[in-house]
Amino acid sequence: MGVPWVPQFHSLGLCPPLPPCRSASDSKLLVLIVEILSRVVAPLPSYETRDKSPPPPETNSLEFMYFYKSLDKEDKLCFLTKLSQDFGVDHKSVSELALKLLDTQLRDLATILLAEDRLRYTLTPRYKQLFSHISRVEGGVKFLVDLRADLNAPLFLPQDLNGALKSLLSEWFSVGLLRLERITWQSPCEILQKISQYEAVHPVRNWTDLKRRVGPYRRCYAFTHAAMPGEPLVVLHVALTEDISDNIQSIVREFATLDSDEDVNKINSAIFYSISSTQAGLQGVELGNVLIKRVVCLLGVQRYSYRY
């Protein structure tokens, strides 16, 4: 066994040390982690060449993904801690550029704007560029969503990684990039199975129960994303009723017969009785409220006399 690795304080001395890599105390694994990160995390191009530098090879992203998936929970903590500490922001360069920015305050506006832009660019962590490159490979976005789910777990403390990932995911999963889909019994079996699996409010008992929840007088909607095909991100269940019910069990347990047709004259209310977020890695990314608003608008167009 090698000497356990104990992380040092961050370069500015402002943050407490992150926890040591317990299961990675074997020096061979630590050496491998350092070797892989040094190889796959590309250096930040200079400010002058930032738009001219070619992107790193796709194999860098694939190697990072493959290696991370092969680690157990404790080794993932070690891996991400090392990524956060050694491949984040260059604090020395940031301090130098911040001083230069202060020195330019009496200069012309163009000089000030250039100094601000240089500082802004230097504040980009190296690992953030890695995440951007990973998002462009097949399965990369889903990988990053799952990685952030790991970061949300109690053991994981590199919150700078969490914040950077949340910022990127908020951009990638903005409203204009989401697709609103109605789920019906004719939807692909894989989607229906996930709708059943992800239901967090009123668990689905069986296939008959699921069929009723997407059948007559019921609506099921989900947001999906092109980068995660076949994966519902947030799911909303709606009951179309004659009156607003005061008992949730009457909505969940009582259904029309499976082969009945809807009588639009009996539909005066839309009750939103269940909403489930399916991706722990998208916690904090606004999806649920947006889905509700979109469905309200959609139902309002289809049947403008609903009560909600």
ZATIGU-635275 format. One record per residue (C-alpha): residue number from 0; residue in three letters; x, z, y. Coordinates in steps of 0.001 Angstrom, whole numbers, plus 500000, padded with zeros to 6 digits. Layout:
+-------+---------+--------+--------+--------+
! ketor ! tordren !   east !     up !  north !
+-------+---------+--------+--------+--------+
!   NUM !     ALA !      X !      Z !      Y !
...
+-------+---------+--------+--------+--------+
end
This chain:
+-------+---------+--------+--------+--------+
! ketor ! tordren !   east !     up !  north !
+-------+---------+--------+--------+--------+
!     0 !     MET ! 500000 ! 500000 ! 500000 !
!     1 !     GLY ! 501236 ! 499159 ! 503451 !
!     2 !     VAL ! 501035 ! 501358 ! 506510 !
!     3 !     PRO ! 497452 ! 501475 ! 507837 !
!     4 !     TRP ! 497016 ! 499399 ! 510936 !
!     5 !     VAL ! 495889 ! 501397 ! 513963 !
!     6 !     PRO ! 494830 ! 499216 ! 516909 !
!     7 !     GLN ! 496485 ! 499893 ! 520260 !
!     8 !     PHE ! 494678 ! 500429 ! 523543 !
!     9 !     HIS ! 493435 ! 497353 ! 525335 !
!    10 !     SER ! 496016 ! 495870 ! 527639 !
!    11 !     LEU ! 494457 ! 497359 ! 530781 !
!    12 !     GLY ! 494253 ! 500817 ! 529241 !
!    13 !     LEU ! 490579 ! 501102 ! 530170 !
!    14 !     CYS ! 489023 ! 501025 ! 526685 !
!    15 !     PRO ! 489465 ! 503460 ! 523799 !
!    16 !     PRO ! 491081 ! 502079 ! 520671 !
!    17 !     LEU ! 488782 ! 500431 ! 518165 !
!    18 !     PRO ! 488558 ! 501915 ! 514656 !
!    19 !     PRO ! 491362 ! 501153 ! 512214 !
!    20 !     CYS ! 490928 ! 498637 ! 509428 !
!    21 !     ARG ! 490284 ! 500942 ! 506514 !
!    22 !     SER ! 489965 ! 498543 ! 503611 !
!    23 !     ALA ! 492502 ! 496249 ! 505244 !
!    24 !     SER ! 495233 ! 498875 ! 505130 !
!    25 !     ASP ! 496846 ! 496619 ! 502592 !
!    26 !     SER ! 499451 ! 494915 ! 504762 !
!    27 !     LYS ! 499020 ! 491627 ! 502914 !
!    28 !     LEU ! 495428 ! 491292 ! 504053 !
!    29 !     LEU ! 496326 ! 492186 ! 507627 !
!    30 !     VAL ! 499102 ! 489593 ! 507626 !
!    31 !     LEU ! 496620 ! 487031 ! 506306 !
!    32 !     ILE ! 494103 ! 487905 ! 509024 !
!    33 !     VAL ! 496711 ! 487512 ! 511756 !
!    34 !     GLU ! 497943 ! 484257 ! 510240 !
!    35 !     ILE ! 494481 ! 482716 ! 510018 !
!    36 !     LEU ! 493425 ! 483783 ! 513511 !
!    37 !     SER ! 496663 ! 482458 ! 514992 !
!    38 !     ARG ! 496004 ! 479134 ! 513308 !
!    39 !     VAL ! 492298 ! 478647 ! 514006 !
!    40 !     VAL ! 491925 ! 480108 ! 517520 !
!    41 !     ALA ! 493250 ! 477429 ! 519841 !
!    42 !     PRO ! 495213 ! 478423 ! 522953 !
!    43 !     LEU ! 493267 ! 478225 ! 526187 !
!    44 !     PRO ! 494384 ! 474984 ! 527898 !
!    45 !     SER ! 495929 ! 475346 ! 531315 !
!    46 !     TYR ! 493583 ! 475038 ! 534255 !
!    47 !     GLU ! 495057 ! 471663 ! 535163 !
!    48 !     THR ! 494544 ! 470196 ! 531669 !
!    49 !     ARG ! 491247 ! 471909 ! 530774 !
!    50 !     ASP ! 489260 ! 468642 ! 530879 !
!    51 !     LYS ! 491963 ! 466527 ! 529259 !
!    52 !     SER ! 492933 ! 468587 ! 526239 !
!    53 !     PRO ! 491502 ! 467286 ! 522938 !
!    54 !     PRO ! 489274 ! 469680 ! 520986 !
!    55 !     PRO ! 490854 ! 471468 ! 518028 !
!    56 !     PRO ! 490236 ! 469930 ! 514593 !
!    57 !     GLU ! 486960 ! 470752 ! 512876 !
!    58 !     THR ! 488932 ! 472266 ! 510010 !
!    59 !     ASN ! 489793 ! 475221 ! 512271 !
!    60 !     SER ! 486132 ! 476160 ! 512571 !
!    61 !     LEU ! 485476 ! 475596 ! 508874 !
!    62 !     GLU ! 488449 ! 477747 ! 507870 !
!    63 !     PHE ! 487276 ! 480572 ! 510142 !
!    64 !     MET ! 483763 ! 480400 ! 508671 !
!    65 !     TYR ! 484952 ! 480257 ! 505068 !
!    66 !     PHE ! 487377 ! 483154 ! 505452 !
!    67 !     TYR ! 484887 ! 485366 ! 507288 !
!    68 !     LYS ! 482218 ! 484835 ! 504631 !
!    69 !     SER ! 484707 ! 485840 ! 501933 !
!    70 !     LEU ! 485279 ! 489300 ! 503463 !
!    71 !     ASP ! 483391 ! 492467 ! 502661 !
!    72 !     LYS ! 481746 ! 494546 ! 505386 !
!    73 !     GLU ! 484754 ! 496709 ! 506270 !
!    74 !     ASP ! 487179 ! 493787 ! 506293 !
!    75 !     LYS ! 484824 ! 491863 ! 508575 !
!    76 !     LEU ! 485103 ! 494759 ! 511021 !
!    77 !     CYS ! 488884 ! 494540 ! 510876 !
!    78 !     PHE ! 488818 ! 490763 ! 511270 !
!    79 !     LEU ! 486521 ! 490830 ! 514312 !
!    80 !     THR ! 488399 ! 493744 ! 515867 !
!    81 !     LYS ! 491623 ! 491757 ! 515654 !
!    82 !     LEU ! 489869 ! 488692 ! 517075 !
!    83 !     SER ! 488550 ! 490744 ! 519990 !
!    84 !     GLN ! 491857 ! 492437 ! 520798 !
!    85 !     ASP ! 494315 ! 489580 ! 520417 !
!    86 !     PHE ! 492267 ! 486513 ! 521361 !
!    87 !     GLY ! 490159 ! 487660 ! 524266 !
!    88 !     VAL ! 490846 ! 487504 ! 527994 !
!    89 !     ASP ! 494415 ! 487387 ! 529285 !
!    90 !     HIS ! 494120 ! 490468 ! 531501 !
!    91 !     LYS ! 497541 ! 490007 ! 533077 !
!    92 !     SER ! 496676 ! 486498 ! 534282 !
!    93 !     VAL ! 493304 ! 487715 ! 535528 !
!    94 !     SER ! 494962 ! 490465 ! 537582 !
!    95 !     GLU ! 497437 ! 488006 ! 539099 !
!    96 !     LEU ! 494728 ! 485491 ! 539996 !
!    97 !     ALA ! 492518 ! 488231 ! 541437 !
!    98 !     LEU ! 495338 ! 489193 ! 543803 !
!    99 !     LYS ! 495835 ! 485546 ! 544757 !
!   100 !     LEU ! 492124 ! 485241 ! 545471 !
!   101 !     LEU ! 492332 ! 488209 ! 547832 !
!   102 !     ASP ! 495273 ! 486579 ! 549572 !
!   103 !     THR ! 493267 ! 483382 ! 550182 !
!   104 !     GLN ! 490383 ! 485024 ! 552032 !
!   105 !     LEU ! 491695 ! 483893 ! 555401 !
!   106 !     ARG ! 492366 ! 480346 ! 554178 !
!   107 !     ASP ! 490033 ! 477355 ! 554292 !
!   108 !     LEU ! 486931 ! 477237 ! 552095 !
!   109 !     ALA ! 488340 ! 474650 ! 549668 !
!   110 !     THR ! 491318 ! 476889 ! 548882 !
!   111 !     ILE ! 489058 ! 479888 ! 548311 !
!   112 !     LEU ! 486752 ! 477909 ! 545999 !
!   113 !     LEU ! 489722 ! 476646 ! 543996 !
!   114 !     ALA ! 491084 ! 480172 ! 543591 !
!   115 !     GLU ! 487652 ! 481396 ! 542491 !
!   116 !     ASP ! 487345 ! 478597 ! 539955 !
!   117 !     ARG ! 490783 ! 479351 ! 538510 !
!   118 !     LEU ! 489866 ! 483009 ! 538154 !
!   119 !     ARG ! 486526 ! 482143 ! 536553 !
!   120 !     TYR ! 488245 ! 479883 ! 534030 !
!   121 !     THR ! 490851 ! 482520 ! 533143 !
!   122 !     LEU ! 488083 ! 485050 ! 532494 !
!   123 !     THR ! 486959 ! 482945 ! 529508 !
!   124 !     PRO ! 487998 ! 484666 ! 526256 !
!   125 !     ARG ! 489794 ! 482448 ! 523768 !
!   126 !     TYR ! 487329 ! 483413 ! 521068 !
!   127 !     LYS ! 484443 ! 482117 ! 523191 !
!   128 !     GLN ! 485901 ! 478631 ! 522992 !
!   129 !     LEU ! 486217 ! 479100 ! 519236 !
!   130 !     PHE ! 482518 ! 479980 ! 519030 !
!   131 !     SER ! 481656 ! 476860 ! 521027 !
!   132 !     HIS ! 483623 ! 474698 ! 518602 !
!   133 !     ILE ! 482023 ! 476404 ! 515585 !
!   134 !     SER ! 478566 ! 475604 ! 516972 !
!   135 !     ARG ! 479336 ! 471883 ! 516657 !
!   136 !     VAL ! 479983 ! 471870 ! 512909 !
!   137 !     GLU ! 477217 ! 471734 ! 510324 !
!   138 !     GLY ! 475764 ! 475187 ! 509793 !
!   139 !     GLY ! 477850 ! 476570 ! 512641 !
!   140 !     VAL ! 475013 ! 477869 ! 514806 !
!   141 !     LYS ! 473397 ! 479676 ! 511867 !
!   142 !     PHE ! 476805 ! 481154 ! 511007 !
!   143 !     LEU ! 477175 ! 482523 ! 514547 !
!   144 !     VAL ! 473644 ! 483949 ! 514508 !
!   145 !     ASP ! 474487 ! 485780 ! 511276 !
!   146 !     LEU ! 477843 ! 486900 ! 512685 !
!   147 !     ARG ! 476089 ! 488453 ! 515669 !
!   148 !     ALA ! 473749 ! 490229 ! 513270 !
!   149 !     ASP ! 476891 ! 491806 ! 511800 !
!   150 !     LEU ! 478018 ! 492793 ! 515300 !
!   151 !     ASN ! 474659 ! 494497 ! 515919 !
!   152 !     ALA ! 475228 ! 496794 ! 512949 !
!   153 !     PRO ! 476239 ! 500406 ! 513788 !
!   154 !     LEU ! 479798 ! 500051 ! 512454 !
!   155 !     PHE ! 480755 ! 497166 ! 514694 !
!   156 !     LEU ! 482252 ! 498133 ! 518033 !
!   157 !     PRO ! 483791 ! 494959 ! 519556 !
!   158 !     GLN ! 480967 ! 494691 ! 522096 !
!   159 !     ASP ! 482807 ! 492059 ! 524110 !
!   160 !     LEU ! 482296 ! 489687 ! 521174 !
!   161 !     ASN ! 478637 ! 490652 ! 521025 !
!   162 !     GLY ! 478150 ! 489961 ! 524719 !
!   163 !     ALA ! 479923 ! 486608 ! 524566 !
!   164 !     LEU ! 477859 ! 485514 ! 521571 !
!   165 !     LYS ! 474605 ! 486663 ! 523163 !
!   166 !     SER ! 475421 ! 484625 ! 526268 !
!   167 !     LEU ! 476095 ! 481491 ! 524210 !
!   168 !     LEU ! 473049 ! 481943 ! 521977 !
!   169 !     SER ! 470814 ! 482451 ! 525018 !
!   170 !     GLU ! 471922 ! 479027 ! 526247 !
!   171 !     TRP ! 471577 ! 477303 ! 522876 !
!   172 !     PHE ! 468140 ! 478812 ! 522231 !
!   173 !     SER ! 466682 ! 478246 ! 525689 !
!   174 !     VAL ! 463010 ! 477270 ! 525890 !
!   175 !     GLY ! 463633 ! 473555 ! 526336 !
!   176 !     LEU ! 465584 ! 473381 ! 523066 !
!   177 !     LEU ! 462972 ! 475149 ! 520932 !
!   178 !     ARG ! 460310 ! 473322 ! 518960 !
!   179 !     LEU ! 456845 ! 474822 ! 518556 !
!   180 !     GLU ! 455436 ! 474153 ! 515079 !
!   181 !     ARG ! 452114 ! 475017 ! 513540 !
!   182 !     ILE ! 452534 ! 476206 ! 509955 !
!   183 !     THR ! 449818 ! 475080 ! 507532 !
!   184 !     TRP ! 449372 ! 475067 ! 503774 !
!   185 !     GLN ! 450767 ! 471514 ! 503869 !
!   186 !     SER ! 454052 ! 472697 ! 505407 !
!   187 !     PRO ! 457147 ! 472559 ! 503147 !
!   188 !     CYS ! 457201 ! 475224 ! 500443 !
!   189 !     GLU ! 460530 ! 476574 ! 501755 !
!   190 !     ILE ! 458975 ! 477213 ! 505175 !
!   191 !     LEU ! 455924 ! 478929 ! 503689 !
!   192 !     GLN ! 458147 ! 481126 ! 501559 !
!   193 !     LYS ! 460151 ! 482190 ! 504608 !
!   194 !     ILE ! 456964 ! 482863 ! 506591 !
!   195 !     SER ! 455923 ! 485226 ! 503805 !
!   196 !     GLN ! 459381 ! 486776 ! 503498 !
!   197 !     TYR ! 459846 ! 487392 ! 507230 !
!   198 !     GLU ! 456397 ! 488887 ! 507921 !
!   199 !     ALA ! 457297 ! 492314 ! 509277 !
!   200 !     VAL ! 453976 ! 493630 ! 510622 !
!   201 !     HIS ! 451440 ! 493019 ! 507850 !
!   202 !     PRO ! 453280 ! 492153 ! 504617 !
!   203 !     VAL ! 451970 ! 489167 ! 502687 !
!   204 !     ARG ! 450698 ! 490302 ! 499278 !
!   205 !     ASN ! 450719 ! 487018 ! 497374 !
!   206 !     TRP ! 450394 ! 483247 ! 497706 !
!   207 !     THR ! 446610 ! 483469 ! 498046 !
!   208 !     ASP ! 447033 ! 485908 ! 500919 !
!   209 !     LEU ! 449519 ! 483542 ! 502564 !
!   210 !     LYS ! 447209 ! 480557 ! 502080 !
!   211 !     ARG ! 444437 ! 482417 ! 503861 !
!   212 !     ARG ! 446722 ! 483328 ! 506769 !
!   213 !     VAL ! 447413 ! 479659 ! 507442 !
!   214 !     GLY ! 443916 ! 478486 ! 506513 !
!   215 !     PRO ! 440527 ! 478224 ! 508265 !
!   216 !     TYR ! 440026 ! 480400 ! 511342 !
!   217 !     ARG ! 443707 ! 481283 ! 511312 !
!   218 !     ARG ! 446736 ! 479853 ! 513065 !
!   219 !     CYS ! 450409 ! 480405 ! 512343 !
!   220 !     TYR ! 453016 ! 479169 ! 514812 !
!   221 !     ALA ! 456789 ! 479326 ! 514766 !
!   222 !     PHE ! 459692 ! 478357 ! 516962 !
!   223 !     THR ! 462341 ! 476247 ! 515230 !
!   224 !     HIS ! 465642 ! 474800 ! 516418 !
!   225 !     ALA ! 467365 ! 471544 ! 515517 !
!   226 !     ALA ! 470598 ! 473388 ! 514716 !
!   227 !     MET ! 468813 ! 475569 ! 512121 !
!   228 !     PRO ! 466466 ! 473185 ! 510283 !
!   229 !     GLY ! 463877 ! 474758 ! 508038 !
!   230 !     GLU ! 464446 ! 478185 ! 509573 !
!   231 !     PRO ! 461586 ! 479766 ! 511580 !
!   232 !     LEU ! 463051 ! 481873 ! 514381 !
!   233 !     VAL ! 459983 ! 483830 ! 515438 !
!   234 !     VAL ! 456545 ! 483668 ! 513814 !
!   235 !     LEU ! 453160 ! 484346 ! 515421 !
!   236 !     HIS ! 449870 ! 484807 ! 513531 !
!   237 !     VAL ! 446544 ! 484265 ! 515304 !
!   238 !     ALA ! 442985 ! 484951 ! 514151 !
!   239 !     LEU ! 440197 ! 482789 ! 515594 !
!   240 !     THR ! 437054 ! 484920 ! 515634 !
!   241 !     GLU ! 433558 ! 485068 ! 517050 !
!   242 !     ASP ! 434179 ! 488428 ! 518717 !
!   243 !     ILE ! 437165 ! 490584 ! 519532 !
!   244 !     SER ! 437619 ! 492958 ! 516606 !
!   245 !     ASP ! 438414 ! 496646 ! 517022 !
!   246 !     ASN ! 439812 ! 496930 ! 513484 !
!   247 !     ILE ! 443023 ! 495194 ! 512446 !
!   248 !     GLN ! 442116 ! 495511 ! 508764 !
!   249 !     SER ! 439092 ! 493319 ! 509312 !
!   250 !     ILE ! 441493 ! 490624 ! 510466 !
!   251 !     VAL ! 444191 ! 491056 ! 507847 !
!   252 !     ARG ! 441932 ! 491671 ! 504835 !
!   253 !     GLU ! 438811 ! 489636 ! 505576 !
!   254 !     PHE ! 439034 ! 485855 ! 505492 !
!   255 !     ALA ! 436763 ! 482874 ! 505187 !
!   256 !     THR ! 436785 ! 481127 ! 501844 !
!   257 !     LEU ! 439844 ! 478963 ! 501368 !
!   258 !     ASP ! 437921 ! 475696 ! 501187 !
!   259 !     SER ! 435558 ! 476339 ! 504100 !
!   260 !     ASP ! 435584 ! 474259 ! 507246 !
!   261 !     GLU ! 435882 ! 475818 ! 510664 !
!   262 !     ASP ! 432744 ! 475972 ! 512743 !
!   263 !     VAL ! 434011 ! 475684 ! 516300 !
!   264 !     ASN ! 430804 ! 477245 ! 517575 !
!   265 !     LYS ! 431823 ! 480491 ! 515872 !
!   266 !     ILE ! 435200 ! 480630 ! 517608 !
!   267 !     ASN ! 435186 ! 482496 ! 520901 !
!   268 !     SER ! 438260 ! 484711 ! 520633 !
!   269 !     ALA ! 441909 ! 484327 ! 519684 !
!   270 !     ILE ! 443509 ! 487530 ! 518431 !
!   271 !     PHE ! 447305 ! 487592 ! 518250 !
!   272 !     TYR ! 447691 ! 490112 ! 515451 !
!   273 !     SER ! 451287 ! 489710 ! 514253 !
!   274 !     ILE ! 454604 ! 488503 ! 515619 !
!   275 !     SER ! 457897 ! 488736 ! 513730 !
!   276 !     SER ! 461430 ! 487881 ! 514793 !
!   277 !     THR ! 463317 ! 486567 ! 511781 !
!   278 !     GLN ! 466927 ! 486511 ! 512986 !
!   279 !     ALA ! 468680 ! 489811 ! 513715 !
!   280 !     GLY ! 471444 ! 487840 ! 515417 !
!   281 !     LEU ! 469009 ! 486653 ! 518104 !
!   282 !     GLN ! 468131 ! 490193 ! 519181 !
!   283 !     GLY ! 467967 ! 490280 ! 522968 !
!   284 !     VAL ! 467420 ! 486514 ! 523232 !
!   285 !     GLU ! 463934 ! 486076 ! 524677 !
!   286 !     LEU ! 461798 ! 484248 ! 522113 !
!   287 !     GLY ! 458696 ! 486307 ! 521311 !
!   288 !     ASN ! 457127 ! 486380 ! 524776 !
!   289 !     VAL ! 457886 ! 482697 ! 525245 !
!   290 !     LEU ! 456170 ! 481853 ! 521944 !
!   291 !     ILE ! 453064 ! 483836 ! 522895 !
!   292 !     LYS ! 452819 ! 482072 ! 526265 !
!   293 !     ARG ! 453258 ! 478653 ! 524661 !
!   294 !     VAL ! 450550 ! 479349 ! 522079 !
!   295 !     VAL ! 448167 ! 480677 ! 524742 !
!   296 !     CYS ! 448603 ! 477421 ! 526653 !
!   297 !     LEU ! 448203 ! 475345 ! 523487 !
!   298 !     LEU ! 445019 ! 477093 ! 522383 !
!   299 !     GLY ! 443702 ! 476936 ! 525916 !
!   300 !     VAL ! 444051 ! 473162 ! 525888 !
!   301 !     GLN ! 442465 ! 472835 ! 522447 !
!   302 !     ARG ! 439641 ! 475274 ! 523110 !
!   303 !     TYR ! 439479 ! 476399 ! 526733 !
!   304 !     SER ! 436807 ! 479099 ! 526221 !
!   305 !     TYR ! 438849 ! 481429 ! 523985 !
!   306 !     ARG ! 439147 ! 485086 ! 524909 !
!   307 !     TYR ! 442551 ! 486688 ! 524212 !
+-------+---------+--------+--------+--------+
end
